[in-house]
Each structure stands twice: as C-alpha cells, then as structure tokens.
Amino acid sequence: MSRRFLKSGNAVPFEPQSPIFAKENVGKSWYMVNLIRERFEHKSIVLLGFGREGQSSYSLLRRVFPGKQLAIADASESVRENPLIREDKSVSFITGPDYLNKLNDFDVIFRSPGIPVWQIVREHISAANSPNHSITQPLNHSILREKITSQTELFLECYSKQVIGVTGTKGKSTTSSLIHHILKTAGRDVLLAGNIGNPVFHFIDLITPDTIIVFEMSSHQLEFLKLAPHISVLLNLFQEHLDAYETYDAYQLAKLNITKYQQQRDFIIFNADDPQVAKLVAPYLKNRFACPFSLKERSRPGGFIRDGFVCFADENQVVPVWKIHQDRFLRGEHNLKNIMAAVNVAMICGIETEMIEDGIATFKGLEHRLEYVGEFGGIHCYNDSIATIPEACMEAIKAIPNVDTLIAGGFDRGIDYAELALFLSRSQVRNLILLGAAGKRIGERLRNLDLSEKKIWYINRFDDFYPIAFRETKAGCACLLSPAAASYDEFKNFEERGKRFREMVRSEVAR
C-alpha cells in the first residue's frame, strides 16, 4: 500500500546519490573521506568540544590527515589526558574558562552540538571588550556561520537521501529507537545514530546504497543547517533548553530546520495535534509530501485513530495498521503519538503491516523513560528521569496507574511551572517530594492552590527521597521519579540521575 502512496507522487523512499554510490565505492567511506580532504586540506581546524562526538570527529580527521596540526578547544582541562590524543604530537589545546577566545585563529570550527552558537558569539564579544582581551576581531553571527561545520552537516551532504531524521522536545529517542526496531524486524539494513549517543561518523564504513540511517536530531545539531533528511519527523515543541538559546523562538526555529531545507520529493511527518508544530510547518507543506499524524481522524494522507486502530491513509485507501493495546510496553498518550509517527515512517518505507505489528509488540522502550524498576515492599517504582519538562511529567502521571508519590525538581532553568502545579493539585498524587531550586519553584506555584490531603517535602540532596518515599507511599501504589527539571545540580545528565534512582530503590529494599 505504501509503495502505491510513494508512486502516486513519484517519490522514492531512499534514492542513491551520485557520486557517492559509484560501484567501486559501495560500502566504503570514500565519499566522506574525499569531501573532508578536498574541503579542509589547506585550512586550520579547531575541534570545539571533545565529548563523544568531538572524539569521533577527531578520529575521522586524523584518518584523513595523519600529520595535520589540529586544535582542541574545551572548557575541561582533563581533555589533555584523554588516551585517544595523549600521544598525538600534532594536537594543541585551548582549555579552561577562556577556551572560546582563540576561535578567530582558525579557518574551520568543528562544533560539537553541546556548545550553543549564540553563547560563542556572546562570549567572544564580552572577551573582546575586556581590557585584557587577546582577540583581534570579535566574531559575529555571519562570520561564525562561515567558519562552523559539524558532523551533522557533512553527513547530510553525503547521505541525506538515506536519512530518517527525528526531532522534537520529547519522545525523539523513543521514536527513533522504535523506527529502527521496526525496520530491523522487517529485515532492512538500518543504523541508529545521532543524539541518541552514536555519532554518525562511527558508521560511514557500514553504509551501502541499501542502508537506512535513523538519525535522532537535537536542536543543536539542526541549528544553522541548510540540508535536511529525506524523511523528517517533528514530534512536538515545548519550553526546554532555554538556558541554551536566547529565546524560545530561536529554539523552535532550530528545530524547524529538519523540514525547512527539504526537497520536493522529501517527506515531513508531523504532529497535527500540536498547534505550534502545525503552524510552523504550514509554509513548507506545498513543496514536500506531508504525512501528519493525529489522535483524531483527519484528511488524507497520514495517520489517525479509527475504531481502536492506528490507521494510515494514502490517496486511495485507509489501512488499519496496529490495534491499540492497553498493555503495550509504551504507555501513555504521548507514546501513542510516538507509535503513530513510527507507523507513518514504516508505511512510507514500504514495510508490511504484519512486520510493523511485530516491531511494536517486541519493542520494550528505553531506560529512564517510564521505566518500571520493580515492585518493592508492595510499592511500584518507576524511573522517568528523562522527563525534564512539565509536560513530560504530567504525561507520566497520566500513563502510570495509581501514582501516590512524585519526586520532582532539580536544576532550575527558568521553566514556567504554573500548569504543572495546577495539574498536581487536581491529581491523585498525595506525596510530593520536591528537590533543589526547581522543586522550590514548583512549591511556590503550589502554595495558593487547594492541596487538601497532600503532603509536601523539600529536599536538597537527591538521595534523601527514599526514606520519605518508602515510608509514605501506599502499598499497591506507585512511586514515580519524573522531575520536570534538568539534573545538572547534582548529576552529569538524566541517565546518571535515573541510575541513581534505581540504585537507591534497590539498596533500600536490601537494607
């Protein structure tokens, strides 16, 4: 059915590009290697950030340029001791608090996605205005854009016609992983890469003309791109990463790049129930194949719910693809939308409905995303550490039955908690354990609301949650970690916070 959908618009799911797939180069990294060599051979290069993606970029650059002088700019002094580069005599370092001050000295800035571009510009201007500055010319946005490149930009230049890009404030890791799982279940040659933790440069030796790359894309990876995937998925937009952008509008526009630069034969899959998403993509729908998804039945083509089934419609017919199961691994309305997005992708790729059903049925979700830790002393414990915004926390409470205790709060990024507070005041949650600066702000919003039969505890250390939770949560009910806040006050990331939750729960039971 989906093949007819594609044929009706003369679209091809994945179309090899020339000269990437000259016969002698199939299955090799030839094109990427030559692109890097031709573009950067006579230019000075600095790697901005040396985390997982920065190290991956270094490895490929060193492979292309064995003896070329490379620079690494990173706030951490410890990068100098990284075993990957410790013996490399052709690497120089710019580290510490002034690591951004020398970027003008280089022709090419290989940026890791964790470093916001506007921060670079701001700190350059600030440093240039300092009486002791060492910058001869402060960068501005236009100069910076000419210098900056990234793995994402180069990878799309080579392989965009084979890429399924997935973005959104929440759900992109789950949706990317589910798409990958469905395609793999159907026997497709598929790779999962990007923001989910696998830098795309890792995979260039594995790509053939038949390979599909599912690419989870963050706003930082999409920022300043002028290329886009062949199939793009935009799930939702909420207030997050406001510490990394000058405005919420800037964050949304970065996300929009996933479709802004698509070509006429490309596909955009988007959440039609999200008014902001629908508004932002509307100007671009004439020039690509639009496949929205919605919990309500809508006009064709796209996905919707009918008679308890997730359906997909092309120009000719409606196909029931997957019967909605109450006991599915991916719980909650938000995950139902993630499933619908994955179904749209799979149908566009020509996957048979039986294979899609098998893929959904055997996909068990990801760590730290409504993860069931277990039943301990009659209390059901759930780890939803990924929930760093209020909307995700509210969806978790809706999805999990009988939440009696909520652990929320953490690092404060200035998010508005008014809606969350109102939701909590009306919810079945009796015990609110509020952590850190964000927890105090949630508590401030709760102060003027009706909190009859609810208890609030404020804690400063994450580990202090467990004696309260195990004492107060009713047997047969759930204790949920769903913070609605970032983790950076105590932890490196949400994964570390989620692992600590599991450890504390299990150690309390053992003790």
C-alpha positions in Angstrom: 0.0 0.0 0.0 2.7 2.5 1.0 4.5 1.8 -2.3 1.5 3.0 -4.2 1.5 6.1 -2.0 5.0 6.8 -3.0 4.4 6.1 -6.6 1.5 8.5 -6.7 3.9 11.3 -6.1 6.9 9.9 -8.0 8.7 9.7 -4.7 11.3 7.1 -3.8 11.9 6.2 -0.1 15.7 6.1 -0.4 17.4 7.3 -3.5 21.2 6.8 -4.0 23.1 9.9 -4.8 25.9 10.3 -7.3 28.9 10.3 -6.9 28.6 8.7 -3.5 27.5 5.4 -4.9 29.8 4.8 -7.8 30.1 1.0 -8.0 33.7 0.9 -6.7 32.7 2.9 -3.6 29.7 0.9 -2.4 30.1 0.1 1.3 33.1 2.4 1.8 33.6 5.8 3.3 35.3 7.1 0.2 32.9 10.0 -0.4 33.0 11.4 3.1 36.8 11.0 3.3 37.3 12.8 0.0 34.8 15.5 0.9 36.7 16.3 4.1 40.1 16.1 2.3 39.1 18.5 -0.5 37.3 20.9 1.8 39.7 21.2 4.7 43.2 20.1 3.5 44.6 23.6 3.4 42.6 25.0 6.3 43.4 25.2 10.0 40.9 23.3 12.2 39.8 23.5 15.8 37.5 20.9 17.4 35.2 22.8 19.6 34.2 20.4 22.4 35.8 17.0 23.0 33.0 14.8 24.2 31.8 11.7 22.4 31.1 13.5 19.1 34.3 15.6 19.3 36.3 12.4 19.8 34.6 10.8 16.8 35.3 13.9 14.7 39.0 13.8 15.7 39.3 10.1 14.8 38.0 10.7 11.2 40.0 13.9 10.7 43.2 12.1 11.9 42.4 9.3 9.5 42.1 11.7 6.6 45.0 14.0 7.7 47.5 11.8 9.6 50.0 14.5 10.3 47.9 17.7 10.2 48.0 20.1 13.1 44.7 20.1 14.9 43.5 22.1 17.9 41.0 21.1 20.6 39.1 23.8 22.5 37.2 22.6 25.6 36.3 24.0 28.9 37.7 21.0 30.7 41.5 20.7 31.3 41.1 17.0 31.6 40.8 16.5 27.8 44.6 16.8 27.6 44.9 13.4 29.3 42.4 11.7 27.1 44.1 8.4 25.9 42.8 9.0 22.4 45.1 12.0 21.9 47.6 11.8 24.7 50.4 10.7 22.4 49.4 12.8 19.4 52.2 15.4 19.0 50.2 17.3 16.3 47.4 18.4 18.7 47.3 21.7 20.5 44.9 22.6 23.3 42.8 25.6 24.3 41.2 24.7 27.6 39.8 26.3 30.7 37.4 29.2 31.1 38.8 31.1 28.1 38.6 28.2 25.7 36.4 30.2 23.3 38.8 33.1 23.0 41.0 31.8 20.2 38.4 30.7 17.7 39.2 33.6 15.3 42.6 32.0 14.7 41.1 29.1 12.8 39.6 28.7 9.4 37.2 25.8 10.4 35.4 25.3 13.7 34.2 21.6 14.1 31.5 22.2 16.6 30.1 19.6 19.0 26.3 20.0 19.4 26.5 20.7 23.2 28.0 24.2 22.7 25.4 26.8 21.8 26.4 29.1 18.9 24.9 32.2 20.5 27.0 31.5 23.6 30.1 31.5 21.5 29.2 34.9 19.9 28.2 36.4 23.3 31.4 35.3 25.0 33.5 36.5 22.1 32.0 39.9 22.2 32.4 40.0 26.0 36.0 38.9 25.8 36.8 41.4 23.1 35.5 44.2 25.2 37.6 43.2 28.1 40.7 45.4 28.8 43.0 42.3 28.7 41.4 40.5 25.8 43.5 38.6 23.3 41.0 38.7 20.4 41.9 40.9 17.5 38.4 40.8 16.0 35.2 39.7 17.8 33.2 37.1 15.9 29.7 38.0 14.8 27.0 35.6 13.6 27.7 35.9 9.9 31.5 35.3 10.3 30.8 32.5 12.7 28.4 30.7 10.3 31.1 30.6 7.6 33.6 29.0 10.0 31.4 26.4 11.7 30.7 23.0 10.4 29.6 19.8 12.1 29.2 16.0 11.7 25.5 16.5 11.0 26.1 19.0 8.2 28.7 16.9 6.4 26.8 13.6 6.9 23.6 15.0 5.4 25.6 16.4 2.5 26.7 12.8 1.8 23.8 10.7 2.8 20.6 12.8 3.2 18.6 10.7 0.8 19.1 7.7 3.1 18.3 9.5 6.3 15.2 9.4 8.5 15.6 12.4 10.8 13.6 12.6 14.1 13.3 15.6 16.4 11.0 17.1 19.0 11.3 18.3 22.5 10.2 15.0 23.9 10.0 11.5 22.5 12.7 11.6 19.9 14.8 8.9 21.4 11.9 6.5 21.9 10.5 7.2 18.4 13.9 6.9 16.7 14.6 3.6 18.5 11.1 2.3 17.6 11.5 3.2 13.9 14.9 1.4 13.9 13.4 -1.6 15.7 10.5 -1.9 13.2 12.8 -1.6 10.2 15.3 -4.1 11.6 12.4 -6.5 12.4 11.4 -6.2 8.8 14.9 -7.2 7.7 16.1 -3.8 6.5 19.7 -2.7 6.6 19.3 0.1 9.1 21.5 2.1 11.5 20.6 4.2 14.6 22.7 7.3 15.1 22.9 10.8 16.3 21.8 12.4 19.5 20.9 9.0 21.0 24.6 8.5 21.7 26.0 7.2 18.4 27.9 9.9 16.5 27.2 9.4 12.8 30.9 9.4 11.8 31.1 6.0 13.5 29.0 4.4 10.8 30.5 5.7 7.5 32.2 2.4 6.7 29.0 0.5 7.1 26.8 2.5 4.7 25.7 0.9 1.4 23.1 2.1 -1.1 20.5 0.0 0.8 21.3 1.3 4.3 18.7 3.5 6.0 20.0 5.8 8.8 17.6 6.7 11.6 19.1 9.9 12.9 17.9 11.4 16.2 18.5 15.1 15.8 18.7 17.7 18.6 18.1 21.4 18.2 21.9 21.9 18.5 22.5 19.5 15.6 19.9 21.2 13.5 21.0 24.7 14.2 22.3 26.6 11.1 21.8 23.5 8.8 20.8 24.2 5.2 20.3 20.5 4.4 17.6 18.1 5.7 16.8 14.4 5.8 14.7 12.7 3.1 12.1 11.7 5.7 11.8 14.2 8.6 9.7 13.7 11.8 8.7 16.6 14.0 7.0 15.3 17.2 6.3 18.3 19.4 7.6 21.6 20.8 7.8 22.6 24.5 9.8 25.0 26.5 13.2 23.4 27.1 16.8 24.2 26.7 16.0 27.9 27.4 19.5 28.1 29.0 21.0 27.3 25.6 19.0 29.8 23.5 18.4 33.5 23.6 14.7 32.9 23.2 12.1 30.2 22.9 11.5 31.3 19.3 15.2 30.6 18.5 14.9 27.1 19.9 11.8 26.4 17.8 13.4 27.8 14.6 16.4 25.5 15.1 14.0 22.5 15.3 12.2 23.7 12.2 15.4 23.2 10.1 14.5 19.5 9.9 12.0 20.4 7.3 12.9 23.9 6.1 15.5 22.7 3.7 13.8 19.5 2.4 13.5 19.0 -1.3 10.3 18.5 -3.3 10.4 14.7 -3.2 11.0 14.6 0.6 8.6 13.7 3.4 7.6 15.6 6.5 5.8 13.6 9.3 4.5 15.9 12.0 2.1 16.1 15.0 -1.1 17.7 13.7 -2.4 17.9 17.2 0.4 20.3 18.3 -0.8 23.7 17.1 2.6 25.2 17.3 4.1 22.4 15.2 1.3 22.6 12.6 1.7 26.4 12.4 5.5 26.3 11.9 5.5 23.6 9.2 2.5 25.0 7.3 4.5 27.3 5.0 6.6 24.3 3.8 3.9 21.7 3.0 3.4 22.6 -0.6 6.9 21.5 -1.6 7.1 18.1 0.0 5.0 15.1 0.9 3.1 15.9 4.2 2.1 12.9 6.3 0.7 14.3 9.6 -0.5 12.1 12.5 -3.3 12.8 14.9 -5.4 11.1 17.6 -8.4 12.4 15.6 -9.4 11.3 12.1 -8.1 13.8 9.6 -7.9 14.3 5.8 -5.5 12.1 3.9 -2.7 11.3 3.7 -1.3 10.5 7.1 -2.1 8.6 10.3 -5.0 8.7 12.7 -7.1 6.6 15.1 -10.2 4.8 14.0 -12.2 2.1 15.8 -9.3 1.3 18.2 -6.7 1.1 15.4 -3.8 3.2 14.3 -4.6 3.7 10.6 -2.6 5.0 7.7 -4.2 6.6 4.7 -2.8 7.3 1.3 -4.6 8.9 -1.6 -6.5 5.7 -2.4 -7.4 3.8 0.8 -7.2 3.6 4.6 -5.3 0.7 6.1 -5.7 -0.4 9.8 -2.1 -1.0 10.8 -2.0 -1.6 14.6 -4.7 -2.4 17.2 -4.1 -0.2 20.2 -3.3 -2.4 23.2 -3.8 -1.2 26.8 -1.0 -3.5 28.0 1.6 -2.2 25.5 5.2 -1.5 26.7 5.0 2.1 25.6 2.3 3.6 27.9 0.6 6.9 27.8 -1.0 9.1 25.1 2.4 10.7 24.3 3.8 7.3 23.5 0.8 6.5 21.4 1.7 9.5 19.3 5.3 8.3 19.1 4.0 5.0 17.8 1.9 6.8 15.2 4.9 8.7 14.0 6.8 5.4 13.6 3.9 3.8 11.8 3.9 6.7 9.3 7.6 6.2 8.7 7.3 2.4 8.3 4.4 2.7 5.8 6.3 5.2 3.7 9.2 2.8 3.7 7.0 0.0 2.4 7.1 -2.2 5.5 4.3 -4.8 5.6 1.7 -4.2 8.4 2.5 -7.6 10.0 6.1 -6.5 10.4 5.1 -3.2 11.9 2.8 -5.0 14.4 5.7 -7.4 15.3 8.1 -4.4 15.7 5.8 -2.5 18.1 4.9 -5.6 20.1 8.6 -6.6 20.7 9.9 -3.1 21.4 10.2 -2.7 25.2 11.2 1.0 25.4 14.3 2.7 26.7 16.0 3.2 30.0 14.8 6.2 32.1 11.6 6.6 30.1 8.6 5.4 32.1 10.9 2.5 33.1 9.4 0.0 35.5 12.1 -0.6 38.2 10.1 -3.1 40.0 7.8 -3.8 43.0 9.4 -3.3 46.4 7.5 -3.8 49.6 4.3 -3.5 47.7 5.3 -0.2 46.1 5.6 0.0 42.3 8.7 2.2 41.4 9.1 3.9 38.0 12.1 5.8 36.6 11.2 8.6 34.3 14.3 10.6 34.7 14.2 11.7 31.0 11.2 14.0 32.0 12.9 17.3 32.2 9.9 19.5 31.4 6.5 19.8 33.0 4.6 18.4 30.0 6.6 15.1 30.3 5.9 14.8 34.0 2.2 15.3 33.5 2.1 12.7 30.8 3.9 10.2 33.0 1.4 10.7 35.8 -1.4 10.1 33.3 0.2 7.0 31.9 1.1 5.2 35.2 -1.8 3.9 37.3 -2.1 4.9 41.0 0.8 7.3 41.4 0.9 8.1 45.1 4.3 9.7 45.4 6.1 12.0 42.9 9.8 13.0 43.1 10.2 16.2 41.1 12.6 19.2 40.8 16.3 19.6 40.3 18.3 22.2 38.3 16.3 25.4 37.7 16.3 26.6 34.1 13.5 29.2 34.5 10.7 27.0 33.1 7.1 28.0 34.0 5.6 25.5 36.4 2.2 27.1 36.8 0.4 24.5 34.6 2.2 21.6 36.4 1.3 22.9 39.8 -2.4 23.2 38.8 -2.3 19.6 37.4 -0.7 18.3 40.6 -3.2 20.0 42.8 -6.0 18.1 40.9 -4.2 14.8 40.6 -4.4 11.7 42.7 -0.7 12.2 43.8 -0.7 12.6 47.6 3.0 12.9 48.3 5.2 15.5 46.6 8.9 15.2 47.2 10.4 18.4 45.7 14.2 18.7 45.0 16.5 21.6 44.7 15.9 25.0 43.2 13.3 23.8 40.6 11.5 22.0 43.4 11.2 25.2 45.4 9.7 27.0 42.4 7.2 24.2 41.9 6.3 24.5 45.6 5.9 28.3 45.2 3.3 27.7 42.4 1.5 25.1 44.6 1.3 27.5 47.6 -2.0 29.2 46.6 -3.8 26.0 45.4 -6.0 23.6 47.1 -3.7 20.9 48.5 -6.0 19.1 50.8 -4.9 15.6 51.6 -1.5 16.2 50.0 1.9 16.4 51.7 5.0 18.3 50.5 8.6 17.6 51.4 11.5 19.7 50.3 14.9 18.0 50.0 18.3 19.4 48.9 20.0 16.1 48.1 18.6 13.6 45.7 19.4 10.6 47.9 17.1 12.0 50.6 14.0 11.0 48.7 14.0 7.3 49.5 13.2 7.2 53.3 10.2 9.5 52.6 9.0 7.6 49.6 9.1 4.2 51.2 7.5 5.5 54.4 4.7 7.4 52.8 3.7 5.6 49.6 0.7 3.3 50.0 1.2 -0.4 49.2 -0.2 -1.2 45.8 0.5 2.3 44.6 3.3 3.8 42.5 6.4 6.0 43.4 7.4 7.9 40.3 10.6 9.8 39.6 9.5 12.3 36.9 11.5 15.5 37.7 10.2 18.1 35.2 13.6 19.6 35.6 17.2 19.1 34.4 19.7 17.2 36.5 22.8 19.4 36.4 22.7 20.5 40.0 23.8 17.0 41.2 24.3 14.8 38.1 26.0 14.9 34.7 22.8 14.0 32.9 19.4 12.5 33.3 20.8 9.0 32.7 23.1 9.3 35.8 20.1 10.5 37.8 18.0 7.6 36.7 20.7 5.1 37.5 21.0 6.6 41.0 17.2 6.3 41.5 17.4 2.6 40.6 20.4 2.0 42.9 18.7 3.8 45.9 15.4 1.9 45.4 17.1 -1.4 45.3 19.5 -0.7 48.1 16.7 0.5 50.4 14.8 -2.8 49.8 18.0 -4.8 50.5 18.7 -2.7 53.7 
